[in-house]
Structure formats: C-alpha cells, structure tokens
Amino acid sequence: MPRTWKKSFILFVIILILLPLWRVVIPRYAPSSATRAPNSIYTNFVGVLPHNLADLNESWNRYRRANWTEGWEVNTPQVSRGPTTYTRSIEDLNRITDLVSSHQTNAYPNRVRPPTSLTPHGPIIIQSDADFASQGWPGNGTQANPYHIANLHITVAGTCVQINNTQAHFVISNCWVERDSSPEVAIGIILTNVTNGFIANTTFTRLDSGVIIRSSEANELLNNSCSNTETGFMVFSSNTTNLINNTCIDTEEGIYVRESNALRIYNNTCLNSDFGILVFDSSSTQIINNTIKNSRFFGCEIYPVNDNILANNSLVSCGFFFGSWLDMRGAPSRGGVGSIVDVEAQITGNTVNQRALILWLWRVGGTVPLGGGQVILLNCSYVTVHDQSLTDASIGVFLCFSTRSWVFNNTCTGHSVNGMRIQNCDGITVNNNRCMNNSKSGITIDQTFNTILTENMCNHNAVGCGIFLFESYDNQLLRNICNHNRYGISLLHSWGTELLNNTCNHNQAQMMWGEGIVIFGDANLIGGIYAMTIPGLESI
C-alpha cells in the first residue's frame, strides 16, 4: 500500500526530532571499572575519545617516578593516536629530564624579574609540525631529539606561544613569559590539538592564563611556576595530560580541569588562590600529593567525583568540596546539583590543617569520629556528627545527598565559606551548633527539605547570613540566634518554612543597613521573636 502524505510527513518530523540526538548515541568515552594492583594506581579505558585523538585500549600508566632524584620507571608506556603509536622509553624520559633541567631544576624560584641571560623574544605561532623546522627551532621532532624552544624571555600582548595541530615531540623549557604593558588579554601558552608537548621549568606571570591545553592529548607540564594570573594551568577536553611539580601563587584558579580524563595531577603547590585545584566533569584522574594553602574559597573542588583518585593531598587554611554552589557573593557560580559519588572513587590519606579529612561515602548508620580537620558526608543516611571542633577550612561540616542524619553540638569557626552546609539532603536535624566568624554564612541550607534547625548560634559571619536557605522547602527554624552578620536569616526561593522564636540582632554590612530576616518567596510561616537593628537606633 503506497505511503500517504500524512505518514510521510510524520516520518519526516520524527527524523527531524531524532537527528540532533544522533551524536548522543555515538560513544565518545567510556571509562571501565578501575583496575588496581598493590603499590600502583592505574585504570583501564575503553571507547573513543573526543576529537578522534586516541583510543586507549590498554591501561594508561605511561610512567611514574619514584622521587625527584631518581630516573623514570615505565609501567605501560604505549599511547596510540589514530594509526600512529607513541612510545616513550626510559632513556627518552631521562634524556628529556636532563635537557629541561640543564640550567636549573625549578622555574626561577623567588625571582620577580627574569634572568638577564634569557633572550628577548616576540610571540611564537606554530600551526603544524613543519613550522618547527621552518622557524629554525633545534631538533627534528622525534622522541630522541624533540624540537626545543628554550631560554627565552617572551613579553607580548595577546598569546605569547600558540601551537596548533602538531604531533611532533617538542620541549618548551627555561623560559620567562609575561604580559607587556598592554591591557589586552594575555595568555602564556595555548596548545590546541597537540600531542607530545613538554613544558618545563618556565615562569608565567602577570597573565590572564599561564597555560591552556585544549582538545589535545599526552602533554606534560613539569616544574613550572605561575603567579599573579587569573588561571594558572587550564586543561579542557584533553586526556592523558600530566601536571607534575608545578607551582601556582596568587591566582584565581591554580589548576582548572574540565571534561578531561585520565590526568595525573601530582606534587603541585597552590598558594593564596581563590581555588587551588578544580576538576569538573572528568573521570579516572589521579590527584595525588598536592599542597594547597590559603585558598579564599575551596582548596580542592571536584564534581562529580566519579572514579577519580584523591590521595595524600595536604590542605592548609582551606578545604575540600564535592558539590556545586550558587550563593557565594564575590565568587563565580557553579552549575549542577551536587556530587554523585561513584563507588570506584578512591579518596584516602588527605589532610586539612594537618588533620585527617573525614569523608564518608555511602554510609548507613554510625557516628563520625572526632579529631578530623573537615567532615564531609556524601550519600549517607542515619549518621551522627557531634562534638566536632573544626576551624579554618572552607566548610567545617558538609552533607550532600544524605538523609535522616543528625548534626549537633559542633563548633565551626573561621572557615573561608560556610561553617556548615547541608545540600541536596532530606530529613537532617541540626541542633545546638556554634557557627561563628565564617567568611560567608554560618549555616547554608541548599536544595534541601524536611530539615530542622534548632537553637544554633550563628554570629559574626562576615559577608553572608547567620542562616541562609536557598531553593529549599518544608524546613523548620526554631529558636536560633543570628547576630552581627550581614543578614540574620535569609530565604531565597524557599517556601513552606517555619521561622519561630529566632533572634536576629545587629546584622549589618559596613555602612549599609542590616536586616533581621529577609525572605524572597512565599508560603512561609513567621512568628515569635526576631529583630532588626539599624545603626544608631535601638533594636525593634
């Protein structure tokens, strides 16, 4: 029977609807279950990586180093890209190490100006493998003799070094890269669709970004230093990248990774940044032995956790975060709804202020032990957190995707973000806690319902609220004291909340009039005692 025009039209509409979904069903990258052996950390991968850069059918563990005075040891050295196989031998790695450290072993430590021995140079743009030779860089692009860009002082507006669409081996080492006097956006090095790049012993300063690696594979950043930049080292859609022994000082973000898999982030140091290490939408990444100090928001933020390995990292005057947030004034907003935790995640040996990070995953029942530097519960239920004394992290106590748990008699002071944060939770009881002198809010309730907050003291939280509710509903706030904050209690896009017998006095932000209870929403019940103080007036 011939197809009628109506049937043809319906078929045409269905095709139009399904056509945009065609890419979705094509496998881009599929990490398998992590496979681990004693004294080693490695992961098997299957699938097709973005941009047709690689197909890692073998475990990716190209090399590791016992320490920084010995040579390299190779476990699984082979990495393939298309029809070509790239293998680095132990001799190769040791030779490259000798090459980049021939003048110094670190990236000009403690210097504010470049050494006079460096040669002034303008921008470098390389669009193909052939450009290395045509521009006269020494080497031939092989593993044994990579092209070498070295000992330069590069000062320029815009991008200092741009390398695109190359597979030849090259090394950039012992350089000083900085912005000139121009106000234009300045980026140190950008690698796009690049394999086998090695950037070492180079200083980046006064830039918008130090190094950006995008749509690339199998590149190395070793012993570099980045200071006074917005972002130190950025990796986008670039798998099997190594960031080892780099230093970031006074940046907004030290190391920023997004949509990149099988990275190694080892032995890096991030000081005085807004965020130390950020890893988003990435899998099978190893974040090990890093030191992060004095981050103004979070020292190490990861979501989702997936099957990443987070081990033996030391955070001082900052903390970890495994979620998303939208309410922090003065910081960029994150999307998403928190952290779904994969059972393959390995998180161990991390410290906050020289005390253990207490991170419970998928626990049912139990009491969190005392003595940790930060307490985080992810996907837990029927857990008790009590009598903790936590100070000077990012968030003292953080619950995410947890239910039916109890948080009471804890003291959380001096944190760079919140004293406590309850996010994407149900049925949490928060009683008799003291959350004071935190940089943002004392207690934040984010996308949470059926939670009871009673008799908590949330005073002197600098620029936020004593208690802040965001997109939460059916909660109770009873007999809490919130004094000397910017706002006492604030409800944003929250409803069905009972606020009874709370006290909110002397809440103000510098010369601005403060508020007692601020509500953006409806269907909330308010009653009992609450007050607002205006400078120069008595409490009302």
C-alpha positions as CSV (number, residue, x, y, z in Angstrom):
1,M,0.0,0.0,0.0
2,P,1.6,3.3,-1.0
3,R,2.6,5.6,1.8
4,T,0.2,8.5,2.3
5,W,1.4,12.1,2.6
6,K,0.4,12.1,6.2
7,K,2.6,9.1,7.0
8,S,5.5,10.7,5.1
9,F,5.1,13.9,6.9
10,I,5.0,12.1,10.3
11,L,8.2,10.2,9.4
12,F,9.9,13.4,8.3
13,V,9.0,15.0,11.7
14,I,10.4,12.0,13.6
15,I,13.6,12.2,11.6
16,L,14.0,15.9,12.4
17,I,13.4,15.2,16.1
18,L,15.9,12.3,16.2
19,L,18.6,13.9,14.1
20,P,20.1,16.1,16.9
21,L,20.3,13.1,19.1
22,W,22.5,11.2,16.7
23,R,25.7,12.4,18.4
24,V,24.4,11.3,21.7
25,V,24.3,7.6,20.9
26,I,27.9,7.6,19.5
27,P,30.3,6.6,22.3
28,R,32.8,9.3,22.9
29,Y,34.5,8.0,26.0
30,A,33.5,5.2,28.4
31,P,35.8,4.5,31.4
32,S,35.6,0.9,32.5
33,S,35.8,-0.2,36.1
34,A,39.1,0.8,37.7
35,T,41.7,-1.9,38.0
36,R,44.2,-1.6,40.7
37,A,47.2,-3.6,42.0
38,P,49.3,-3.2,45.1
39,N,51.7,-0.3,45.1
40,S,50.3,1.1,41.8
41,I,47.4,3.1,40.6
42,Y,46.1,2.6,37.1
43,T,42.9,2.4,35.2
44,N,41.7,0.6,32.1
45,F,39.8,2.5,29.4
46,V,37.6,1.6,26.5
47,G,35.8,3.7,23.9
48,V,36.5,6.5,21.6
49,L,38.0,9.8,22.9
50,P,36.7,13.2,21.7
51,H,38.2,14.7,18.6
52,N,39.5,11.2,17.5
53,L,42.6,11.8,19.4
54,A,43.2,8.5,21.0
55,D,41.9,5.0,21.6
56,L,43.2,3.8,24.9
57,N,42.6,0.1,24.9
58,E,45.4,-0.6,27.3
59,S,45.8,0.7,30.8
60,W,47.2,4.2,30.8
61,N,50.2,4.4,33.1
62,R,52.9,5.6,30.8
63,Y,55.4,6.4,33.5
64,R,55.9,7.1,37.1
65,R,58.8,8.4,39.1
66,A,59.9,7.1,42.5
67,N,61.1,10.5,43.5
68,W,62.6,13.6,42.0
69,T,66.2,12.5,42.3
70,E,65.9,9.1,40.5
71,G,65.1,8.1,37.0
72,W,61.8,7.2,35.4
73,E,60.2,3.8,35.6
74,V,57.8,2.8,32.8
75,N,54.7,0.6,33.5
76,T,52.6,0.8,30.4
77,P,54.4,3.2,28.0
78,Q,52.2,2.9,24.9
79,V,49.7,5.5,23.9
80,S,48.1,5.5,20.4
81,R,46.7,8.3,18.4
82,G,45.0,7.1,15.2
83,P,47.2,4.8,13.2
84,T,50.5,6.0,14.9
85,T,51.8,4.6,18.1
86,Y,53.8,6.8,20.5
87,T,56.1,5.1,23.0
88,R,58.5,6.8,25.4
89,S,61.4,4.7,26.6
90,I,63.0,5.1,30.0
91,E,66.1,6.5,28.2
92,D,63.9,9.0,26.4
93,L,62.3,10.3,29.6
94,N,65.6,10.6,31.4
95,R,67.1,12.4,28.5
96,I,64.3,14.9,28.4
97,T,64.6,15.4,32.1
98,D,68.3,16.2,31.8
99,L,67.5,18.5,28.9
100,V,65.0,20.6,30.8
101,S,67.0,20.7,34.0
102,S,70.4,21.5,32.4
103,H,70.2,25.2,33.6
104,Q,68.1,25.0,36.7
105,T,65.8,22.5,38.5
106,N,63.0,24.8,39.2
107,A,61.2,27.7,37.5
108,Y,63.3,30.6,38.7
109,P,62.2,30.4,42.3
110,N,61.8,33.6,44.3
111,R,62.5,35.9,41.4
112,V,60.4,38.9,40.5
113,R,62.3,39.7,37.2
114,P,63.6,37.3,34.6
115,P,67.4,36.4,34.5
116,T,69.4,38.7,32.2
117,S,70.7,35.5,30.5
118,L,67.4,34.9,28.7
119,T,67.0,36.1,25.1
120,P,64.1,38.6,24.5
121,H,61.6,37.2,22.0
122,G,58.2,38.1,20.5
123,P,55.2,35.8,20.0
124,I,55.7,32.3,18.7
125,I,53.0,30.8,16.4
126,I,53.3,27.2,15.2
127,Q,50.4,25.8,13.0
128,S,51.9,22.4,12.0
129,D,54.9,20.1,12.5
130,A,56.7,21.7,9.6
131,D,56.7,25.1,11.3
132,F,59.1,24.0,14.0
133,A,61.8,23.3,11.3
134,S,61.0,26.3,9.1
135,Q,61.3,28.7,12.1
136,G,64.7,27.2,13.0
137,W,64.0,25.5,16.3
138,P,66.7,22.9,17.0
139,G,65.7,19.2,17.0
140,N,63.9,17.0,14.5
141,G,60.6,16.3,16.3
142,T,61.4,12.7,17.2
143,Q,61.3,11.2,20.7
144,A,65.1,11.1,20.7
145,N,65.5,14.6,19.5
146,P,62.5,16.8,20.1
147,Y,62.2,20.4,18.9
148,H,63.4,22.7,21.7
149,I,62.2,26.2,22.5
150,A,64.4,27.4,25.4
151,N,65.9,30.2,27.3
152,L,63.6,33.0,26.1
153,H,62.0,36.0,27.7
154,I,58.7,36.4,25.9
155,T,56.8,39.6,26.6
156,V,53.8,40.3,24.4
157,A,50.2,41.3,24.4
158,G,47.8,38.5,23.4
159,T,49.1,35.0,23.2
160,C,52.8,34.5,23.7
161,V,53.2,31.0,22.4
162,Q,50.5,29.3,20.2
163,I,50.9,25.8,18.9
164,N,48.2,24.1,16.9
165,N,47.7,20.7,15.1
166,T,51.1,19.1,15.9
167,Q,52.2,15.6,16.7
168,A,55.9,16.1,16.7
169,H,57.7,15.9,20.0
170,F,58.7,19.3,21.4
171,V,60.0,20.8,24.6
172,I,59.5,24.4,25.9
173,S,61.8,25.0,28.8
174,N,63.7,27.5,30.9
175,C,61.6,30.5,29.6
176,W,60.0,33.5,31.3
177,V,56.6,34.5,29.9
178,E,54.8,37.7,30.9
179,R,52.4,40.4,29.8
180,D,53.7,43.6,28.4
181,S,52.1,47.0,29.3
182,S,49.1,46.4,27.1
183,P,45.7,45.9,28.7
184,E,44.8,43.2,26.2
185,V,44.1,39.6,27.3
186,A,47.4,37.9,27.7
187,I,47.9,34.1,27.6
188,G,51.2,32.4,28.1
189,I,51.0,29.2,26.1
190,I,48.0,27.7,24.2
191,L,48.1,24.1,22.9
192,T,45.3,23.1,20.6
193,N,45.1,19.6,19.0
194,V,48.6,18.9,20.1
195,T,50.3,15.6,21.2
196,N,53.7,15.1,22.7
197,G,54.3,18.6,24.1
198,F,56.5,19.1,27.2
199,I,56.5,22.4,29.0
200,A,59.0,22.6,31.9
201,N,60.9,25.0,34.1
202,T,59.0,28.0,32.8
203,T,57.7,31.0,34.7
204,F,54.4,32.6,33.8
205,T,53.5,35.9,35.5
206,R,51.0,38.9,35.1
207,L,48.9,37.0,32.6
208,D,45.2,36.1,32.3
209,S,46.2,32.4,31.9
210,G,49.5,30.7,32.1
211,V,49.0,27.6,30.0
212,I,45.8,26.4,28.3
213,I,45.7,22.9,26.8
214,R,42.5,22.1,24.8
215,S,41.4,19.3,22.5
216,S,44.8,17.7,23.0
217,E,46.4,14.5,24.4
218,A,49.5,13.2,26.1
219,N,51.1,16.5,27.1
220,E,53.3,17.2,30.1
221,L,53.6,20.3,32.4
222,L,56.6,19.8,34.8
223,N,58.3,22.2,37.3
224,N,56.5,25.4,36.0
225,S,55.6,28.4,38.1
226,C,52.6,30.7,37.6
227,S,51.9,33.8,39.6
228,N,49.6,36.9,39.5
229,T,47.4,35.3,36.9
230,E,43.7,34.7,36.8
231,T,44.2,31.0,36.0
232,G,47.5,29.1,36.2
233,F,47.1,25.9,34.2
234,M,43.9,25.0,32.3
235,V,43.0,21.7,30.7
236,F,39.9,21.4,28.5
237,S,38.8,18.3,26.6
238,S,42.4,17.0,26.8
239,N,43.0,13.5,28.0
240,T,46.2,11.8,29.5
241,T,47.8,15.1,30.5
242,N,50.3,15.3,33.3
243,L,50.7,18.2,35.6
244,I,53.6,17.5,37.9
245,N,55.5,19.6,40.4
246,N,54.1,22.9,39.3
247,T,53.6,26.0,41.5
248,C,50.6,28.5,41.4
249,I,50.8,31.6,43.5
250,D,48.2,34.4,43.8
251,T,45.9,33.1,41.1
252,E,42.1,33.0,40.9
253,E,42.3,29.3,39.9
254,G,45.5,27.4,40.2
255,I,44.8,24.2,38.2
256,Y,41.5,24.1,36.3
257,V,40.4,20.8,34.6
258,R,37.1,20.3,32.7
259,E,35.9,17.4,30.5
260,S,39.3,15.7,30.5
261,N,40.0,12.1,31.5
262,A,43.0,10.1,32.8
263,L,45.0,13.1,34.0
264,R,47.8,12.9,36.6
265,I,48.0,15.9,38.9
266,Y,50.9,15.2,41.2
267,N,53.1,17.1,43.6
268,N,51.8,20.6,42.7
269,T,51.6,23.6,45.1
270,C,48.9,26.2,45.0
271,L,49.2,29.2,47.3
272,N,46.9,32.2,48.0
273,S,44.4,31.4,45.2
274,D,40.6,31.7,45.2
275,F,40.6,28.0,44.2
276,G,43.6,25.6,44.3
277,I,42.6,22.6,42.1
278,L,39.3,22.4,40.3
279,V,38.3,19.2,38.4
280,F,34.9,19.1,36.7
281,D,33.2,16.5,34.5
282,S,36.3,14.4,34.3
283,S,37.0,10.7,35.0
284,S,39.8,8.4,36.0
285,T,42.0,11.3,37.1
286,Q,44.7,11.0,39.8
287,I,45.1,13.9,42.2
288,I,47.9,12.9,44.5
289,N,50.5,14.6,46.9
290,N,49.5,18.2,46.2
291,T,49.9,21.0,48.7
292,I,47.2,23.8,48.7
293,K,47.3,26.7,51.2
294,N,45.2,29.8,51.9
295,S,42.6,29.3,49.2
296,R,40.0,32.0,49.6
297,F,37.1,29.7,48.7
298,F,37.9,26.0,48.2
299,G,41.3,24.4,48.1
300,C,40.2,21.4,46.1
301,E,36.8,21.2,44.4
302,I,35.7,18.1,42.4
303,Y,32.4,17.1,40.9
304,P,31.2,14.7,40.1
305,V,33.6,12.5,42.0
306,N,33.3,9.6,39.5
307,D,36.2,7.1,39.6
308,N,38.9,9.7,40.4
309,I,41.6,9.1,42.9
310,L,42.3,11.7,45.5
311,A,45.1,10.7,47.8
312,N,47.7,12.2,50.2
313,N,46.8,15.9,49.4
314,S,47.6,18.4,52.1
315,L,45.3,21.5,52.5
316,V,46.0,24.3,54.9
317,S,43.6,27.2,55.7
318,C,41.2,25.8,53.2
319,G,39.2,22.6,52.5
320,F,37.7,20.2,50.0
321,F,34.3,20.5,48.3
322,F,32.4,17.8,46.3
323,G,29.4,19.6,45.1
324,S,28.1,22.8,43.4
325,W,27.0,26.1,44.8
326,L,25.3,29.2,43.6
327,D,25.0,31.6,46.5
328,M,28.6,32.8,47.2
329,R,28.9,36.5,46.8
330,G,32.1,37.5,45.1
331,A,32.8,34.1,43.5
332,P,31.8,32.6,40.2
333,S,28.6,30.5,40.2
334,R,28.8,26.7,39.6
335,G,26.1,24.8,37.8
336,G,24.7,21.4,38.6
337,V,23.1,19.9,41.6
338,G,25.9,18.4,43.7
339,S,28.1,15.4,43.6
340,I,27.0,11.9,42.6
341,V,29.6,9.7,44.1
342,D,30.9,6.6,42.2
343,V,31.7,3.6,44.3
344,E,35.0,3.4,42.4
345,A,36.2,6.7,43.8
346,Q,39.4,6.3,46.0
347,I,39.8,9.1,48.5
348,T,42.4,8.5,51.1
349,G,45.2,10.0,53.1
350,N,44.1,13.6,52.6
351,T,44.5,16.2,55.4
352,V,43.0,19.6,56.3
353,N,45.2,21.7,58.6
354,Q,47.3,18.6,59.3
355,R,44.3,16.7,60.5
356,A,42.5,13.9,58.5
357,L,39.8,14.7,56.0
358,I,36.9,12.7,57.3
359,L,34.9,11.7,54.2
360,W,32.2,9.1,54.4
361,L,30.7,7.7,51.3
362,W,27.5,5.6,51.1
363,R,27.5,5.0,54.9
364,V,24.4,3.9,56.7
365,G,24.5,4.5,60.4
366,G,27.4,5.3,62.6
367,T,29.0,8.3,64.4
368,V,31.7,10.3,62.8
369,P,34.9,10.1,64.8
370,L,36.5,13.1,66.5
371,G,39.8,14.7,65.5
372,G,39.4,15.4,61.8
373,G,40.1,18.7,60.0
374,Q,36.9,18.6,57.9
375,V,33.8,16.4,57.9
376,I,32.0,15.5,54.7
377,L,29.2,13.1,54.2
378,L,28.2,12.1,50.7
379,N,25.2,9.8,50.0
380,C,25.0,8.8,53.7
381,S,22.0,8.1,55.9
382,Y,21.3,7.7,59.7
383,V,24.8,9.2,60.5
384,T,25.5,11.3,63.6
385,V,28.0,14.2,63.6
386,H,28.5,15.7,67.0
387,D,31.0,17.5,69.3
388,Q,33.4,18.3,66.4
389,S,35.6,21.4,66.7
390,L,36.5,22.5,63.2
391,T,38.2,25.7,62.2
392,D,40.0,27.4,59.2
393,A,38.8,25.1,56.4
394,S,36.5,26.0,53.6
395,I,33.4,24.3,55.2
396,G,33.5,22.7,58.5
397,V,30.7,20.1,58.2
398,F,29.3,19.4,54.7
399,L,26.4,17.0,54.0
400,C,25.4,16.3,50.4
401,F,22.8,13.8,49.1
402,S,22.3,12.5,52.6
403,T,19.2,11.7,54.6
404,R,17.9,11.2,58.1
405,S,21.1,12.3,59.9
406,W,21.9,14.3,63.0
407,V,24.3,17.2,63.4
408,F,24.6,18.7,66.9
409,N,26.9,20.3,69.5
410,N,29.6,21.1,66.9
411,T,31.7,24.3,66.7
412,C,32.6,25.6,63.2
413,T,34.6,28.8,63.2
414,G,36.9,30.7,60.9
415,H,36.0,28.9,57.6
416,S,36.5,30.6,54.3
417,V,33.0,29.8,53.1
418,N,30.4,28.2,55.5
419,G,30.6,26.9,58.9
420,M,28.1,24.2,57.8
421,R,26.5,23.3,54.5
422,I,23.5,21.0,54.0
423,Q,23.0,20.4,50.3
424,N,20.5,18.2,48.4
425,C,19.5,16.5,51.6
426,D,16.3,15.3,53.3
427,G,15.5,15.0,57.0
428,I,18.6,16.4,58.6
429,T,18.4,17.6,62.2
430,V,20.8,20.5,63.0
431,N,20.8,21.4,66.7
432,N,22.9,23.4,69.2
433,N,25.8,24.2,66.9
434,R,28.0,27.2,67.0
435,C,28.9,28.6,63.6
436,M,30.7,31.9,64.0
437,N,33.3,34.1,62.3
438,N,33.0,32.4,58.9
439,S,33.6,34.4,55.8
440,K,30.2,33.6,54.2
441,S,27.3,32.1,56.0
442,G,27.2,30.3,59.3
443,I,24.8,27.6,58.1
444,T,23.7,27.2,54.5
445,I,20.8,25.0,53.5
446,D,20.8,24.4,49.8
447,Q,18.1,22.5,47.8
448,T,17.2,20.6,51.0
449,F,13.8,19.8,52.6
450,N,12.4,18.4,55.8
451,T,15.3,19.8,57.8
452,I,15.1,21.1,61.4
453,L,17.5,23.8,62.7
454,T,17.0,24.5,66.4
455,E,19.0,26.5,69.0
456,N,22.0,27.1,66.7
457,M,24.2,30.2,67.3
458,C,25.4,31.8,64.1
459,N,27.0,35.1,64.9
460,H,29.7,37.3,63.3
461,N,29.7,35.7,59.8
462,A,31.3,38.4,57.7
463,V,29.5,39.0,54.4
464,G,26.8,36.4,54.4
465,C,24.0,35.3,56.7
466,G,23.7,33.6,60.0
467,I,21.5,31.0,58.4
468,F,20.8,31.0,54.6
469,L,18.2,28.9,52.8
470,F,18.4,28.5,49.0
471,E,15.8,26.7,46.9
472,S,14.7,24.6,50.0
473,Y,11.3,23.9,51.4
474,D,9.3,22.4,54.3
475,N,12.1,23.2,56.8
476,Q,11.8,24.5,60.4
477,L,14.0,27.2,62.0
478,L,13.3,27.3,65.7
479,R,15.0,29.4,68.5
480,N,18.2,30.1,66.6
481,I,20.4,33.2,67.4
482,C,21.8,35.1,64.4
483,N,23.5,38.3,65.4
484,H,26.2,40.6,63.9
485,N,26.0,39.1,60.4
486,R,25.1,40.9,57.1
487,Y,21.7,39.3,57.3
488,G,20.4,37.3,60.2
489,I,18.3,34.7,58.4
490,S,17.7,34.8,54.6
491,L,15.4,32.7,52.5
492,L,15.9,32.8,48.7
493,H,13.4,30.8,46.5
494,S,12.4,28.8,49.6
495,W,8.9,28.1,50.8
496,G,7.0,26.1,53.4
497,T,9.5,27.3,56.1
498,E,8.5,27.8,59.8
499,L,10.5,30.5,61.4
500,L,9.6,30.6,65.1
501,N,11.3,32.4,68.0
502,N,14.5,33.2,66.2
503,T,16.6,36.2,67.4
504,C,18.4,38.3,64.8
505,N,20.1,41.5,66.1
506,H,22.8,43.9,64.9
507,N,23.1,42.5,61.4
508,Q,24.8,44.9,59.1
509,A,27.3,45.2,56.3
510,Q,29.7,48.1,57.0
511,M,27.7,51.3,56.5
512,M,24.7,49.5,54.9
513,W,21.6,49.0,57.0
514,G,21.4,45.4,58.0
515,E,18.4,43.0,58.0
516,G,17.0,40.7,60.5
517,I,15.0,38.2,58.4
518,V,15.0,38.5,54.6
519,I,12.5,36.4,52.6
520,F,12.3,36.1,48.8
521,G,9.4,33.7,48.4
522,D,6.0,33.0,49.9
523,A,4.1,30.3,51.9
524,N,6.4,30.7,54.9
525,L,5.3,31.0,58.5
526,I,7.0,33.6,60.7
527,G,6.4,34.1,64.3
528,G,7.9,34.7,67.7
529,I,10.9,36.9,68.5
530,Y,13.1,38.4,65.8
531,A,14.6,41.8,65.5
532,M,16.4,44.2,63.2
533,T,19.0,46.7,64.2
534,I,19.7,49.9,62.2
535,P,23.0,51.8,63.0
536,G,22.2,54.4,65.6
537,L,18.8,53.1,66.6
538,E,17.7,50.7,69.3
539,S,16.6,47.2,68.4
540,I,12.9,46.9,67.4
